[in-house]
Amino acid sequence: QVQLVESGGGLVQPGGSLRLSCAASGSRFSINDMGWYRQAPGAQRELVTTITRGGSTNYADSVKGRFTNSRDITKNTVDLQMNSLKPEDTAVYSCYAYVYATRRAYWGQGTQVTVSS
């Protein structure tokens, strides 16, 4: 069982920055992909970004050029640097991990990000 704990959410003004962090623990197998999803009120959960063990990243079009996903394989952590934040980025952001050996996906509890003046 993989546990994911996020930190770093909060309230920020439009144009501001926030950094989210996620620490994974409890996996018997290597964690392969990690990343972030978000869910705004009344909306479906959407993929924000993923990163492989090798460091290859994938971003939603809505965040390209503003968000950066990075990972420390040795610590099983993933960080999301969010710049030039917009009100439409307001959502609960959840960390994500996928273990190929067990074909299971895991999500953290989520952290609230609110972009408002």
N, C-alpha and C positions, 0 to 999 in steps of 0.2 A: 504494500500500500504506500503510495506516494503522498506526502503532505506538502502543500504549497502555502507559503505565508507571504502575503504582499504587504508593502508599506509604501508610504510616500504620497498618498492622495491628499486632496485638500481643495481649498478655494483659491482661485487665481484670476486676475483680470485678463481680459482679451489681450492677446499679444504677449502674454507672460509665458513662463516656463515652469515645468514640474518634472521631477524625476521619480519614477516608480521603480521599486525593487521587489524581487521575488526570490525566496530561498526554498529549495526543494530538499526533502529528506525522506528517508525510509525506503528507498528503492533498492531491491536486491540486484537489479539489472541496470545497465547504463540507461540514462535518460537520453533519448534521441532528440526529437524536436522539442523546443520550448517556445513560448511566445505569449501574446496577449490578445484577449478578446474584450469587447466592451458591449454594454447593453444600456441604451438610453431608455427613459420612461416611455412605455407604450410601444417600444420598438423591439425587433428581434435582436438576439445576440449576433454580433458581427466580428469577423476576424480583423484584427488590427495589424498584427505582424507575427511572423514566425522566424525562428533561427535554428539551423541544424547544428549538430555537434561540430561540423566543419566550419561553421560561421556563415554559411549562406543564408541570406535574409530575403524575406518576402513581405511587402507592405501593401495595405489597402491603398487604392488610388487617392482616397481622401486625406491620407496622412503622409504621402510621399514628399520628401524634401523637408518635412517638419519634425518627424519622429525618427529616432534612431534606437535600434534594438541592439543590445550587446550582451555577451554571455561569458561567464567564467566557468569553464568545464570542471576545473579542479574544486571549485567551491559549490558547484551546482546552483549557481545564481544567474538570474537574468535581470537586466535593467532596461527600462524604457525612458529615454530622454525625450521629453515633449516640449517643443519650442513653437513659438508663434501660435499659441493656443487660441481656439475660436469657441464661441458659445456652443456650436454644434458638436464640439468634442466632449461636452458634458455627458457623463455616463458613469456606470460602475465598471471598472476595469478589473478583469480577472486574469490571473496568470494561468498558463496552460503548459502541460507537459505530456509527451507521448513516448511510451516505451514500446519499441518494436517487438521485444522478446515476448511480451505478454499481450501485445495488440490492444493496450488499454490507454485511454486518455484520462487525464486528471485536471481538475480546475481548483483554484484557490477560492476563498470566500469572497474575494473582491474588495476593492477600495474605491471610494467615491472620488471622482474628479468633477469639480464644478468650475466652469469658466463663466464669470459674470462680473459686470462692473457695479 
